[in-house]
Amino acid sequence: MKKLGLLGKNISYSFSRSYFAEKFKNDGILNNFSYENFDIQSINEFSGILKNNPDLIGLNVTIPYKQDVIPLLNSLSDNAKEIGAVNTIKISPDGKLIGHNTDYFGFTESLKPLLKSYHKKALILGTGGAAKAIAYGLGQLEIEFVYVSRNRTSTTISYNDLSKEIFQEHQIIINCTPLGTFPNIENCPDIPYQYFTSNHIAYDLIYNPERTNFLTKAQTKGATIKNGYEMLVLQAEKAWQIWNS
């Protein structure tokens, strides 16, 4: 039996294991594939996982290891190299580890149907591995973007910098922070929600809960909202293609 899995920390909630279990069942391949969570406290445990699971052919990677895992891989796909984050690993028959990124694909394909001609610029809330994939995806769509972080730097603006003018200019707002994830569902990024309009898209990478506080507040002002569920499905299917190519 071929084994797949998810590498992460505190991942009992994970989408991936239940998604692939359902997929294997529906496709009639339960006897051919299994999917396991590898919940580790440190990336140093990664080598032990490989050693103890010789039947592994691929892994998904989630927080907080999307960047930490890179030095342990043999090579990267072009997009993973440019993004600087890996969410999919293919393990070749000779044991070589190839890092890929399918997050950007899931994001762009799920965003495309919502785009109007005036959606030219975006704000990315957060600067982690997920945010890097989103930035790459926006680049593929030729949408300009600005990172928003707690502190202003040479490459980011701060939450305190957000004004009505900036909101008017950037009509896609993407939450790449974990704020609002279950069970802390009352949390949300500290942004001026009053500046959302019906021309805005509010996109949250979080999928649990289905509608975060961030999305609810944006929708109240007429914004089009989208959570991260479809992105997850699309990135998972892309990973499946990579593992079986």
Protein Blocks (a to p, Z undefined) as FASTA:
>chain_A
ZZdddddehillpmklmmmmmmmmmnopmmmpccdddddfbfklmmmmmmmmmmbgbdcd
ddfklmmmmmmpmbdcfklmmnopafbdcddfkopacdddfklmmmmmmmmmmpcfklmb
ccdedjbfklmmmmmmmmmnopacddddfbdcfkbccfklpcfklmmmmmcdcdfbfghi
afklmgccdddfklpcfkbccddfbfbdfbdfklmmmmmnopacddfklmmmmmmmmmmm
mmmZZ
